[in-house]
Amino acid sequence: MGCVEISPAGGFEELDVTVGSKALLDALNHRDFEYGRELLRRSDAIRFVEFHESVLCEACQANAPMDLIRSIYDFCPQQLLYRKGLGFTPLHYACYANSPEEVRRFLLQTGPEAASIPSATDHIPLHAAIRTRKNTAFIKSLLHIFPEGILARALNGQTPLDLFFMKWKDKLEKIHKHHGGFATIDEDHKDYNRVIAAKDVLLLLVEAFVSIKFNECKKEKKKRFPLHETIRLQYAPPIFKQLIAELVPTTIFEQDDKGNSALHLEVKNAREDNSNQEFVHFICEQNPLSAKTPDKKGLYPIELAIENGESWETILILHLAAPDIISQQSDKTGKNLFLLATCSPKANITVVYELLKLDPSVVKEVGTVH
């Protein structure tokens, strides 16, 4: 492919772009940005940018400064959405390289559609921005332009929301610890600002998730409540679930198409780190009747908790919310809670022992079982 350029004499001549193109790419690869600027200032080397569609990608990958990015874009605007290698756009590269804020903002404002373009591995720029844990203001900009992107699933199965839960875990724990009382954070000023900025992102993610799930609910005409769908997420921390519940409090009382309340689902998804203990307590406080309500199969939350290997601390919360169930024989299993725990492969010895302490009379019942 050639490029016709107007010569100083006013005529037309064919420009040999091979040398100039290689020189600029070498300059970018070696991060010699001053030489790159010089190349773009030379009248005999301006147009070669059009011959190498990945120049803008290379510049973003090299973390080039704004003036160089702008010069390359001005010479060839169509490079803005070019996909190089694994399908990364300049915006992908700018996010992964943590380019200057003005560069990322320029790329996003000039080509907002790039926010929704997936790579060959189905990663969108939001994946990259969240993974690097940098610049919450830019992440918020991506969320405003493409909120649906929080659930864009890459080929490795991860969504930007999953990445946020995993990569921002330390900030989420601090947000949870100080939820409703940020003025009490006893840490340095910079960390305080980072936590506040992370909470801003978290709130946008909550709003986007609720909106997406309500739209799905209307479209599919199914009871897919935001809180229930949140609990089904593998990595969702307690603070995310709590904020969803606070934003849409009625979903704490709802049952989905399968007869599951939020509490039923929460105790079915036992976590090794017992991270759902606080949320179980939160649900029982907000809706005390939930602990006394069986699912469609006739199982109470405390029975589901025992069957799914919940910790004794979580089971005790459920017992305190529904104390009468411990002495009852289940219509579904034919067992009381102690027998259910002794027969459950997931229940630990602590649960069995503590249930026996709560109601020693069950030993007599066990003795009559043949």
C-alpha positions as CSV (number, residue, x, y, z in Angstrom):
1,M,0.0,0.0,0.0
2,G,1.4,3.4,-0.9
3,C,0.6,6.9,0.2
4,V,0.5,10.0,-2.0
5,E,1.9,13.1,-0.4
6,I,2.1,16.7,-1.6
7,S,5.7,17.7,-1.9
8,P,7.1,21.2,-1.0
9,A,7.2,22.0,-4.7
10,G,3.4,21.5,-4.9
11,G,3.6,18.3,-7.0
12,F,2.8,14.7,-6.0
13,E,5.3,12.0,-5.2
14,E,5.1,8.5,-3.8
15,L,6.5,8.2,-0.3
16,D,8.6,5.3,0.8
17,V,7.3,4.6,4.3
18,T,9.4,1.5,5.2
19,V,12.3,3.3,6.9
20,G,10.1,5.9,8.7
21,S,7.6,3.3,10.0
22,K,10.4,1.1,11.4
23,A,12.1,4.1,13.0
24,L,8.9,5.2,14.8
25,L,8.1,1.7,16.0
26,D,11.7,1.3,17.3
27,A,11.4,4.6,19.1
28,L,8.2,3.5,20.8
29,N,9.5,0.1,21.7
30,H,12.6,1.7,23.3
31,R,10.4,4.4,24.9
32,D,12.5,7.0,23.1
33,F,9.6,9.4,22.9
34,E,11.7,12.5,22.0
35,Y,12.9,10.7,18.9
36,G,9.3,9.7,18.2
37,R,8.3,13.4,18.3
38,E,11.1,14.3,16.0
39,L,10.1,11.7,13.5
40,L,6.5,13.1,13.5
41,R,7.8,16.6,13.0
42,R,9.7,15.8,9.9
43,S,7.8,16.6,6.7
44,D,9.2,13.5,4.9
45,A,8.0,11.1,7.6
46,I,4.6,12.2,8.7
47,R,2.3,10.0,6.6
48,F,3.9,6.6,7.4
49,V,1.6,6.4,10.4
50,E,-1.2,5.5,8.0
51,F,0.8,2.5,6.7
52,H,1.1,0.8,10.0
53,E,-2.3,0.6,11.7
54,S,-0.9,-0.6,15.0
55,V,1.2,2.5,15.7
56,L,-1.3,3.9,18.2
57,C,-1.5,0.5,19.9
58,E,2.3,0.5,20.1
59,A,2.3,4.0,21.6
60,C,-0.2,3.1,24.3
61,Q,1.5,-0.1,25.1
62,A,4.8,1.8,25.5
63,N,3.0,4.2,27.9
64,A,3.7,7.2,25.6
65,P,2.9,10.7,26.7
66,M,-0.3,12.6,25.7
67,D,1.3,14.8,23.1
68,L,2.7,11.9,21.2
69,I,-0.6,10.0,21.4
70,R,-2.4,13.0,20.1
71,S,0.0,13.5,17.2
72,I,-0.4,9.9,16.1
73,Y,-4.2,10.1,16.4
74,D,-4.3,13.3,14.4
75,F,-2.4,11.7,11.5
76,C,-4.6,8.6,11.5
77,P,-7.8,8.8,13.6
78,Q,-9.0,5.4,12.3
79,Q,-6.3,3.7,14.4
80,L,-8.4,4.4,17.5
81,L,-10.4,1.2,17.2
82,Y,-7.7,-0.9,15.6
83,R,-7.2,-4.3,17.3
84,K,-3.7,-5.7,17.4
85,G,-2.3,-9.1,18.4
86,L,-4.8,-10.6,20.8
87,G,-7.4,-8.2,19.7
88,F,-6.4,-5.4,22.1
89,T,-7.4,-1.8,21.1
90,P,-5.3,1.2,22.1
91,L,-7.7,1.6,25.1
92,H,-6.9,-1.9,26.2
93,Y,-3.2,-1.2,26.1
94,A,-3.6,2.1,27.8
95,C,-5.4,0.4,30.7
96,Y,-2.9,-2.4,31.1
97,A,0.0,-0.1,30.8
98,N,-1.6,2.3,33.3
99,S,-1.1,5.2,30.9
100,P,-1.4,8.8,32.1
101,E,-5.0,9.7,33.1
102,E,-5.2,12.2,30.3
103,V,-4.3,9.6,27.7
104,R,-6.9,7.1,28.9
105,R,-9.5,9.9,29.1
106,F,-8.7,11.1,25.6
107,L,-9.0,7.6,24.1
108,L,-12.3,7.0,25.9
109,Q,-13.9,10.4,25.1
110,T,-12.7,10.2,21.4
111,G,-13.9,6.6,20.9
112,P,-16.4,5.6,23.6
113,E,-17.3,2.6,21.7
114,A,-13.9,1.1,22.5
115,A,-15.2,0.5,26.1
116,S,-17.3,-2.4,24.8
117,I,-14.9,-3.9,22.3
118,P,-13.7,-7.4,23.5
119,S,-10.2,-8.8,22.8
120,A,-9.7,-12.2,21.3
121,T,-10.0,-13.6,24.8
122,D,-13.2,-11.5,25.4
123,H,-11.5,-9.1,27.8
124,I,-12.9,-5.6,27.6
125,P,-11.0,-2.5,28.8
126,L,-12.9,-2.7,32.2
127,H,-11.2,-6.0,32.9
128,A,-7.8,-4.3,32.4
129,A,-8.6,-1.2,34.4
130,I,-9.9,-3.2,37.4
131,R,-7.0,-5.6,37.3
132,T,-4.4,-2.8,37.6
133,R,-6.3,-1.3,40.6
134,K,-5.4,2.1,39.4
135,N,-7.3,5.4,38.9
136,T,-10.8,4.8,40.2
137,A,-12.0,7.9,38.4
138,F,-11.3,6.2,35.0
139,I,-13.0,3.0,36.1
140,K,-16.0,5.1,37.0
141,S,-15.9,6.7,33.5
142,L,-15.9,3.2,31.9
143,L,-18.8,2.2,34.1
144,H,-20.8,5.2,33.1
145,I,-20.3,4.5,29.4
146,F,-20.7,0.7,29.5
147,P,-22.3,-0.4,32.8
148,E,-23.3,-3.8,31.3
149,G,-19.6,-4.5,31.0
150,I,-19.4,-5.6,34.7
151,L,-20.8,-9.0,33.7
152,A,-18.8,-9.4,30.4
153,R,-17.4,-12.8,30.8
154,A,-13.9,-13.5,29.3
155,L,-12.8,-16.9,28.0
156,N,-11.3,-17.7,31.4
157,G,-14.7,-17.3,32.9
158,Q,-13.9,-14.1,34.8
159,T,-16.1,-10.9,34.7
160,P,-14.8,-7.4,35.7
161,L,-17.0,-7.8,38.8
162,D,-15.2,-11.1,39.7
163,L,-11.9,-9.3,39.3
164,F,-13.1,-6.4,41.5
165,F,-14.0,-8.8,44.3
166,M,-10.6,-10.6,44.1
167,K,-8.2,-7.8,43.3
168,W,-9.8,-5.2,45.6
169,K,-10.3,-7.5,48.5
170,D,-8.3,-5.5,51.0
171,K,-10.2,-2.3,50.2
172,L,-13.5,-4.1,50.4
173,E,-12.7,-5.4,53.8
174,K,-12.0,-1.9,55.0
175,I,-15.2,-0.6,53.4
176,H,-17.2,-3.4,55.2
177,K,-15.5,-2.7,58.5
178,H,-16.3,1.0,58.4
179,H,-19.6,0.9,56.5
180,G,-21.7,3.8,57.7
181,G,-18.8,5.3,59.7
182,F,-15.9,6.3,57.5
183,A,-15.0,9.2,59.8
184,T,-13.6,6.7,62.3
185,I,-10.9,5.3,59.9
186,D,-7.7,5.6,61.9
187,E,-5.3,5.4,59.0
188,D,-3.1,7.7,56.9
189,H,-4.8,10.3,54.7
190,K,-3.8,8.6,51.4
191,D,-5.2,5.3,52.4
192,Y,-8.4,7.0,53.6
193,N,-8.8,8.6,50.2
194,R,-8.2,5.3,48.4
195,V,-10.8,3.5,50.5
196,I,-13.3,6.3,49.8
197,A,-12.5,6.1,46.1
198,A,-12.9,2.4,46.1
199,K,-16.3,2.7,47.8
200,D,-17.4,5.1,44.9
201,V,-16.5,2.4,42.4
202,L,-18.3,-0.2,44.6
203,L,-21.5,1.8,44.7
204,L,-21.5,2.2,40.9
205,L,-21.0,-1.6,40.5
206,V,-23.9,-2.2,42.9
207,E,-26.2,0.2,40.9
208,A,-25.2,-1.4,37.6
209,F,-25.7,-4.9,38.9
210,V,-29.2,-4.1,40.2
211,S,-30.2,-2.4,37.0
212,I,-29.0,-5.3,34.8
213,K,-30.8,-7.9,36.9
214,F,-34.1,-6.0,37.1
215,N,-33.9,-5.6,33.3
216,E,-33.3,-9.4,32.9
217,C,-36.2,-10.0,35.3
218,K,-38.6,-7.9,33.1
219,K,-37.3,-9.4,29.9
220,E,-37.4,-13.0,30.9
221,K,-40.4,-12.7,33.2
222,K,-38.6,-14.7,35.9
223,K,-38.1,-13.9,39.6
224,R,-34.3,-13.2,39.3
225,F,-34.0,-10.7,42.1
226,P,-30.7,-8.8,42.4
227,L,-30.0,-10.0,45.9
228,H,-30.6,-13.6,45.0
229,E,-28.4,-13.3,41.9
230,T,-25.7,-11.6,44.0
231,I,-25.5,-14.5,46.5
232,R,-25.0,-16.9,43.5
233,L,-21.8,-15.0,42.6
234,Q,-18.8,-17.0,43.5
235,Y,-16.6,-14.2,44.9
236,A,-19.2,-11.7,46.2
237,P,-18.0,-10.3,49.6
238,P,-20.5,-9.5,52.4
239,I,-20.3,-5.7,51.8
240,F,-21.5,-6.1,48.2
241,K,-24.5,-8.3,49.2
242,Q,-25.3,-5.9,52.0
243,L,-25.3,-2.8,49.8
244,I,-27.6,-4.7,47.3
245,A,-30.0,-5.5,50.1
246,E,-29.9,-1.9,51.3
247,L,-30.6,-0.6,47.8
248,V,-33.4,-3.0,47.2
249,P,-34.6,-4.1,50.7
250,T,-37.8,-5.8,49.5
251,T,-35.7,-8.6,48.0
252,I,-34.8,-9.8,51.5
253,F,-38.4,-11.0,51.8
254,E,-38.8,-12.4,48.3
255,Q,-38.6,-16.0,47.1
256,D,-37.4,-16.9,43.6
257,D,-39.0,-19.3,41.1
258,K,-37.5,-22.2,43.0
259,G,-38.9,-21.1,46.3
260,N,-35.5,-19.9,47.7
261,S,-35.3,-16.8,49.8
262,A,-32.0,-14.9,50.1
263,L,-31.3,-16.7,53.4
264,H,-31.9,-20.2,51.8
265,L,-29.4,-19.4,49.1
266,E,-26.9,-17.8,51.5
267,V,-26.6,-20.9,53.7
268,K,-26.5,-23.2,50.7
269,N,-23.3,-21.5,49.6
270,A,-21.1,-22.2,52.6
271,R,-17.7,-20.5,52.4
272,E,-14.5,-22.0,53.9
273,D,-13.6,-18.6,55.4
274,N,-17.0,-18.2,57.0
275,S,-17.4,-14.9,55.2
276,N,-21.1,-15.3,54.9
277,Q,-21.7,-15.4,58.7
278,E,-22.2,-11.7,59.0
279,F,-24.6,-11.6,56.1
280,V,-26.7,-14.4,57.5
281,H,-26.9,-12.3,60.7
282,F,-27.9,-9.2,58.6
283,I,-30.7,-11.1,56.9
284,C,-32.0,-12.5,60.2
285,E,-32.1,-9.0,61.7
286,Q,-33.9,-7.5,58.7
287,N,-36.3,-10.4,58.2
288,P,-36.6,-12.5,61.4
289,L,-39.2,-14.7,59.8
290,S,-36.8,-15.9,57.1
291,A,-35.1,-18.3,59.6
292,K,-38.5,-19.9,60.2
293,T,-39.5,-20.3,56.6
294,P,-38.8,-23.6,54.8
295,D,-38.0,-23.8,51.1
296,K,-40.1,-25.6,48.6
297,K,-38.6,-28.9,49.7
298,G,-39.6,-28.3,53.3
299,L,-36.1,-27.6,54.6
300,Y,-35.5,-24.8,57.1
301,P,-32.4,-22.5,56.7
302,I,-30.7,-24.1,59.7
303,E,-31.2,-27.6,58.2
304,L,-29.7,-26.3,54.9
305,A,-26.8,-24.8,56.8
306,I,-26.0,-28.1,58.5
307,E,-26.3,-30.1,55.3
308,N,-24.0,-27.7,53.5
309,G,-21.3,-27.5,56.2
310,E,-21.8,-24.1,57.6
311,S,-19.8,-23.2,60.7
312,W,-21.2,-23.4,64.2
313,E,-21.2,-19.6,64.5
314,T,-23.5,-19.3,61.5
315,I,-25.8,-22.2,62.7
316,L,-26.0,-20.5,66.1
317,I,-27.2,-17.3,64.5
318,L,-30.0,-19.3,62.7
319,H,-30.8,-21.1,66.0
320,L,-31.2,-17.9,67.9
321,A,-33.5,-16.6,65.1
322,A,-35.6,-19.8,65.2
323,P,-35.0,-21.6,68.5
324,D,-38.0,-23.9,68.3
325,I,-36.7,-25.8,65.3
326,I,-33.9,-27.6,67.3
327,S,-36.4,-29.9,69.1
328,Q,-38.5,-30.6,66.1
329,Q,-38.3,-33.7,63.9
330,S,-38.2,-32.6,60.3
331,D,-41.1,-33.6,58.1
332,K,-38.7,-33.8,55.2
333,T,-35.8,-35.8,56.6
334,G,-37.4,-37.5,59.6
335,K,-34.5,-36.3,61.8
336,N,-33.9,-33.6,64.4
337,L,-31.0,-31.2,63.9
338,F,-28.6,-33.4,66.0
339,L,-29.3,-36.5,63.9
340,L,-29.1,-34.5,60.7
341,A,-25.6,-33.2,61.7
342,T,-24.4,-36.7,62.6
343,C,-25.5,-38.1,59.3
344,S,-24.3,-35.1,57.2
345,P,-20.9,-35.7,55.5
346,K,-20.2,-31.9,55.5
347,A,-21.1,-31.2,59.2
348,N,-18.0,-31.0,61.5
349,I,-17.7,-32.4,65.0
350,T,-18.1,-28.9,66.6
351,V,-21.6,-28.5,65.1
352,V,-22.6,-32.0,66.4
353,Y,-21.2,-31.3,69.9
354,E,-22.8,-27.8,70.2
355,L,-26.2,-29.1,69.0
356,L,-26.0,-31.8,71.7
357,K,-25.2,-29.2,74.3
358,L,-28.2,-27.1,73.3
359,D,-30.6,-30.1,73.6
360,P,-29.2,-33.1,75.5
361,S,-32.6,-34.8,75.3
362,V,-31.8,-35.8,71.7
363,V,-29.5,-38.6,73.0
364,K,-32.6,-40.5,74.2
365,E,-34.2,-40.1,70.7
366,V,-31.0,-41.4,69.1
367,G,-31.1,-44.4,71.4
368,T,-34.5,-45.4,70.1
369,V,-33.5,-45.3,66.5
370,H,-33.0,-48.8,64.9
